[in-house]
């Protein structure tokens, strides 16, 4: 799976697409790999609320789904919630800037 996470994340980094979708058994392996790429904010989302909050609070640009634990109908609902959500900015913008600063300092 790391090869696929790399392809998706490079596409997002290179602005070939705005968002990326990853799927593995738990979603965790893909998520760990995705978060190694500068500018990628990935989370493993297992329900609609988590996916919505991930976008609203973290402006997530890559979502990872746990294929062993959700069915296709759940996956569609999770993706719709994430895709329909808007980043709330405000206090969350400052937090994202802090994360980006950490990323620049430690991801070398």
N, CA and C of each residue as an Amber inpcrd file, in Angstrom:
protein
   324
   0.7830000  -1.2330000   0.0000000   0.0000000   0.0000000   0.0000000
   0.8140000   1.2830000   0.0000000   2.0450000   1.2950000   0.5070000
   2.7890000   2.5640000   0.4830000   2.9710000   3.1330000  -0.9270000
   3.0830000   2.2690000  -1.9050000   3.2510000   2.7330000  -3.2890000
   2.0250000   3.5340000  -3.7280000   0.8440000   3.0660000  -3.3700000
  -0.3890000   3.7620000  -3.7610000  -0.5730000   5.0540000  -2.9730000
  -0.2220000   5.0280000  -1.7060000  -0.2890000   6.2600000  -0.9100000
   0.6430000   7.3090000  -1.5120000   1.8350000   6.8740000  -1.9180000
   2.7940000   7.7980000  -2.5240000   2.2330000   8.4010000  -3.8040000
   1.6420000   7.5880000  -4.6550000   1.0890000   8.0890000  -5.9200000
  -0.0120000   9.1190000  -5.6670000  -0.9000000   8.8140000  -4.7440000
  -2.0000000   9.7270000  -4.4380000  -1.4700000  11.0320000  -3.8450000
  -0.5730000  10.9180000  -2.8770000  -0.0700000  12.1160000  -2.1970000
   0.7700000  12.9840000  -3.1270000   1.5480000  12.3800000  -3.9900000
   2.3170000  13.1630000  -4.9690000   1.3720000  13.9030000  -5.9090000
   0.2720000  13.2810000  -6.2850000  -0.7150000  13.9460000  -7.1460000
  -1.3280000  15.1520000  -6.4590000  -1.6060000  15.0320000  -5.1640000
  -2.1400000  16.1640000  -4.4060000  -1.0540000  17.2350000  -4.2680000
   0.1480000  16.8370000  -3.9200000   1.2500000  17.8020000  -3.7960000
   1.4890000  18.5630000  -5.0940000   1.4410000  17.8620000  -6.2090000
   1.7070000  18.4700000  -7.5170000   0.4930000  19.1940000  -8.0950000
  -0.5870000  19.2400000  -7.3090000  -1.8220000  19.9280000  -7.6970000
  -2.4660000  19.3360000  -8.9510000  -2.2270000  18.0390000  -9.1750000
  -2.9230000  17.3170000 -10.2350000  -4.3680000  17.0600000  -9.8130000
  -4.5890000  17.0760000  -8.4930000  -5.9290000  16.9440000  -7.9210000
  -5.9300000  17.6830000  -6.5850000  -7.1140000  18.0170000  -6.0990000
  -7.2250000  18.7540000  -4.8330000  -7.2110000  17.8430000  -3.6170000
  -7.7540000  16.6310000  -3.7900000  -7.9230000  15.7190000  -2.6650000
  -7.5670000  14.3070000  -3.1000000  -7.2570000  13.4790000  -2.0960000
  -6.9460000  12.0900000  -2.3700000  -7.7320000  11.1620000  -1.4710000
  -8.0200000   9.9690000  -1.9890000  -8.7540000   8.9460000  -1.2410000
  -7.9000000   7.6820000  -1.2120000  -7.6870000   7.1680000  -0.0150000
  -6.9150000   5.9510000   0.1900000  -7.7680000   4.9250000   0.9210000
  -7.5190000   3.6540000   0.6630000  -8.2400000   2.5740000   1.3370000
  -7.2470000   1.4690000   1.6660000  -7.2780000   1.0050000   2.9030000
  -6.5690000  -0.2140000   3.2800000  -7.3900000  -0.8880000   4.3790000
  -6.8790000  -1.9440000   4.9520000  -7.6520000  -2.6980000   5.9370000
  -8.1880000  -1.8490000   7.0740000  -7.2940000  -1.1330000   7.7520000
  -7.7070000  -0.2770000   8.8680000  -7.7260000   1.1990000   8.4870000
  -7.0690000   1.5300000   7.3950000  -6.8910000   2.9280000   7.0200000
  -5.6720000   3.5400000   7.6770000  -5.1310000   2.8800000   8.6920000
  -4.0230000   3.4500000   9.4520000  -2.6990000   3.4270000   8.6840000
  -2.3920000   2.3130000   8.0370000  -1.1310000   2.2200000   7.3000000
  -1.0410000   3.2670000   6.2100000  -2.1110000   3.3870000   5.4370000
  -2.1480000   4.4020000   4.3850000  -2.0220000   5.7950000   4.9890000
  -2.7000000   6.0150000   6.0850000  -2.6830000   7.3130000   6.7520000
  -1.2810000   7.6640000   7.2410000  -0.6040000   6.7200000   7.8540000
   0.7560000   6.9560000   8.3360000   1.6640000   7.3340000   7.1700000
   1.5750000   6.5750000   6.0950000   2.3980000   6.8580000   4.9210000
   2.0580000   8.2300000   4.3380000   0.7850000   8.5310000   4.2040000
   0.3600000   9.7980000   3.6040000   0.8920000  10.9930000   4.3730000
   0.9150000  10.8990000   5.6820000   1.3460000  12.0300000   6.5030000
   2.8600000  12.2440000   6.5030000   3.5760000  11.4430000   5.7560000
   5.0170000  11.6580000   5.5720000   5.2960000  12.6770000   4.4740000
   4.2690000  13.0690000   3.7350000   4.4290000  13.9850000   2.6070000
   4.0920000  15.4070000   3.0430000   4.9920000  16.3170000   2.7370000
   4.7890000  17.7180000   3.0930000   3.4850000  18.2360000   2.4900000
   2.7160000  18.9180000   3.3180000   1.4680000  19.5170000   2.8540000
   0.2740000  18.5850000   2.8440000   0.4910000  17.3280000   3.1620000
  -0.6230000  16.3770000   3.2030000  -1.1440000  16.2960000   4.6290000
  -2.4490000  16.4130000   4.7450000  -3.1290000  16.2530000   6.0230000
  -4.1150000  15.1060000   5.8320000  -3.7480000  13.9510000   6.3700000
  -4.5300000  12.7320000   6.1700000  -5.0510000  12.2080000   7.5000000
  -6.2220000  11.5880000   7.4570000  -6.7840000  10.9310000   8.6400000
  -7.5630000   9.7070000   8.1950000  -7.5610000   8.7120000   9.0470000
  -8.3930000   7.5290000   8.8320000  -9.7750000   7.8380000   9.3990000
 -10.7760000   7.8050000   8.5380000 -12.1390000   8.1850000   8.9410000
 -13.0710000   6.9920000   8.8020000 -13.7700000   6.6490000   9.8710000
 -14.6220000   5.4780000   9.9060000 -16.1070000   5.8060000  10.0010000
 -16.4420000   7.0840000  10.1130000 -17.8550000   7.4610000  10.0600000
 -17.9890000   8.8850000   9.5220000 -19.2130000   9.2800000   9.2590000
 -19.4850000  10.5780000   8.6400000 -19.0590000  11.7540000   9.5230000
 -19.3280000  11.6620000  10.8160000 -18.9860000  12.7640000  11.7190000
 -17.4810000  13.0030000  11.7720000 -16.7180000  11.9310000  11.8630000
 -15.2640000  12.0530000  11.8950000 -14.7570000  12.6780000  10.6000000
 -15.2830000  12.2330000   9.4770000 -14.8630000  12.7730000   8.1710000
 -15.2010000  14.2560000   8.0480000 -16.3920000  14.6340000   8.4710000
 -16.8110000  16.0410000   8.4040000 -15.9260000  16.9080000   9.2870000
 -15.7010000  16.4730000  10.5220000 -14.8760000  17.2430000  11.4500000
 -13.4250000  17.3220000  10.9780000 -12.9500000  16.2560000  10.3630000
 -11.5870000  16.2570000   9.8130000 -11.4300000  17.3770000   8.7940000
 -12.4060000  17.5500000   7.9300000 -12.3450000  18.6260000   6.9350000
 -12.5550000  19.9850000   7.5880000 -13.5720000  20.1060000   8.4450000
 -13.9060000  21.3870000   9.0510000 -12.7790000  21.9280000   9.9310000
 -12.1330000  21.0630000  10.7040000 -11.1340000  21.5130000  11.6670000
  -9.6990000  21.4390000  11.1570000  -9.4140000  20.4760000  10.2820000
  -8.0310000  20.2410000   9.8570000  -7.7930000  20.4710000   8.3730000
  -8.8460000  20.8560000   7.6530000  -8.7460000  21.0760000   6.2080000
  -8.0560000  19.8920000   5.5400000  -8.4770000  18.6900000   5.9280000
  -7.8690000  17.4630000   5.4300000  -7.9540000  17.3500000   3.9180000
  -6.8280000  17.0090000   3.2990000  -6.8120000  16.8870000   1.8450000
  -6.6430000  15.4490000   1.3570000  -6.4470000  14.5140000   2.2760000
  -6.4010000  13.0870000   1.9380000  -7.1640000  12.3360000   3.0170000
  -8.0570000  11.4750000   2.6080000  -8.8240000  10.6650000   3.5540000
  -8.4530000   9.2030000   3.3450000  -8.3810000   8.4890000   4.4370000
  -8.0550000   7.0690000   4.4010000  -9.2210000   6.3020000   5.0080000
  -9.7120000   5.3200000   4.2740000 -10.8710000   4.5520000   4.7200000
 -10.4620000   3.1490000   5.1780000 -11.0910000   2.6530000   6.2650000
 -10.7940000   1.3170000   6.7770000 -11.6650000   0.2510000   6.0970000
 -11.1710000  -0.2800000   5.0050000 -11.9500000  -1.2000000   4.1760000
 -12.4760000  -2.4390000   4.8840000 -11.7950000  -2.9120000   5.9120000
 -12.2500000  -4.1090000   6.6340000 -13.4230000  -3.8190000   7.5680000
 -13.6740000  -2.5500000   7.8530000 -14.6360000  -2.2130000   8.8930000
 -15.8500000  -1.4320000   8.4110000 -15.8710000  -1.0900000   7.1370000
 -17.0280000  -0.3870000   6.5800000 -17.4220000  -1.0540000   5.2640000
 -18.7020000  -0.9320000   4.9320000 -19.1440000  -1.4650000   3.6420000
 -19.2060000  -0.3280000   2.6250000 -19.5400000  -0.6600000   1.4030000
 -19.5280000   0.3380000   0.3200000 -20.4980000   1.4840000   0.5970000
 -21.6540000   1.1880000   1.1680000 -22.6230000   2.2520000   1.4730000
 -22.0900000   3.2060000   2.5320000 -21.4280000   2.6740000   3.5410000
 -20.8110000   3.5270000   4.5630000 -19.6940000   4.3560000   3.9460000
 -18.8970000   3.7310000   3.1000000 -17.7870000   4.4550000   2.4520000
 -18.3150000   5.6440000   1.6600000 -19.3840000   5.4350000   0.9320000
 -19.9710000   6.5260000   0.1330000 -20.4420000   7.6530000   1.0440000
 -21.1070000   7.3270000   2.1290000 -21.5920000   8.3520000   3.0650000
 -20.4370000   9.1060000   3.7170000 -19.3880000   8.3890000   4.0750000
 -18.2110000   9.0210000   4.6750000 -17.5790000   9.9850000   3.6720000
 -17.4130000   9.5320000   2.4400000 -16.8040000  10.3820000   1.4140000
 -17.6740000  11.5930000   1.1060000 -18.9810000  11.4130000   1.0370000
 -19.8760000  12.5540000   0.7950000 -19.7650000  13.5770000   1.9180000
 -19.7220000  13.1000000   3.1640000 -19.6030000  14.0230000   4.3070000
 -18.3020000  14.8100000   4.2180000 -17.2160000  14.1450000   3.8820000
 -15.9150000  14.8070000   3.7710000 -15.8880000  15.7830000   2.5980000
 -16.3830000  15.3480000   1.4520000 -16.3560000  16.1980000   0.2550000
 -17.2850000  17.4010000   0.3690000 -18.3940000  17.2510000   1.0860000
 -19.3610000  18.3430000   1.2300000 -18.9750000  19.3430000   2.3280000
 -18.1180000  18.9230000   3.2330000 -17.7340000  19.7870000   4.3600000
 -16.8210000  20.9170000   3.8810000 -16.8620000  22.0090000   4.6160000
 -16.0190000  23.1780000   4.3330000 -15.0920000  23.4190000   5.5230000
 -13.8710000  23.8250000   5.2320000 -12.9370000  24.2090000   6.2920000
 -13.4900000  25.4350000   7.0040000 -13.5450000  25.3980000   8.3200000
 -14.1470000  26.4770000   9.1000000 -13.2090000  27.6570000   9.3240000
 -11.9540000  27.5130000   9.0590000 -10.9200000  28.5270000   9.2700000
 -10.9860000  29.0590000  10.7030000 -10.9500000  30.3580000  10.8980000
 -10.9760000  30.9170000  12.2520000  -9.8510000  30.3700000  13.0960000
 -10.1700000  29.8960000  14.2880000  -9.1560000  29.3820000  15.2220000
  -8.3830000  28.2020000  14.6350000  -8.9980000  27.4910000  13.6960000
  -8.3590000  26.3210000  13.0980000  -7.2040000  26.7120000  12.1740000
  -7.2630000  27.8900000  11.5940000  -6.1950000  28.3580000  10.7120000
  -4.8940000  28.5030000  11.4870000  -4.9730000  29.0580000  12.6770000
  -3.7730000  29.2210000  13.5050000  -3.1730000  27.8630000  13.8600000
  -4.0170000  26.9030000  14.1730000  -3.5270000  25.5610000  14.5160000
  -2.8630000  24.9030000  13.3170000  -3.4580000  25.0660000  12.1450000
  -2.8480000  24.4900000  10.9430000  -1.4960000  25.1350000  10.6620000
  -1.3780000  26.4260000  10.9090000  -0.0930000  27.0980000  10.7210000
   0.9450000  26.5310000  11.6770000   0.5400000  26.2510000  12.9020000
   1.4560000  25.6430000  13.8650000   1.9160000  24.2710000  13.3740000
   0.9990000  23.4890000  12.8300000   1.3400000  22.1680000  12.2880000
   2.3020000  22.3110000  11.1160000   2.0360000  23.2660000  10.2440000
   2.9230000  23.4870000   9.0970000   4.3150000  23.9080000   9.5480000
   4.4110000  24.7070000  10.5930000   5.7140000  25.1080000  11.1250000
   6.4780000  23.9010000  11.6760000   5.7820000  23.0290000  12.3730000
   6.4010000  21.7980000  12.8740000   6.8710000  20.9320000  11.7090000
   6.0300000  20.8350000  10.7040000   6.3600000  20.0660000   9.5110000
   7.6440000  20.5790000   8.8550000   7.7450000  21.8780000   8.7020000
   8.9320000  22.4770000   8.0760000  10.1850000  22.2620000   8.9140000
  10.0300000  22.2970000  10.2230000  11.2000000  22.1470000  11.0950000
  11.6860000  20.7020000  11.1880000  10.7650000  19.7600000  11.2530000
  11.1520000  18.3880000  11.5620000  11.1010000  17.4060000  10.3990000
  10.4550000  17.7640000   9.3030000  10.3810000  16.8430000   8.1600000
  11.4480000  17.2160000   7.1400000  12.6650000  16.8800000   7.4480000
  13.7860000  17.2210000   6.5720000  14.4560000  15.9710000   6.0870000
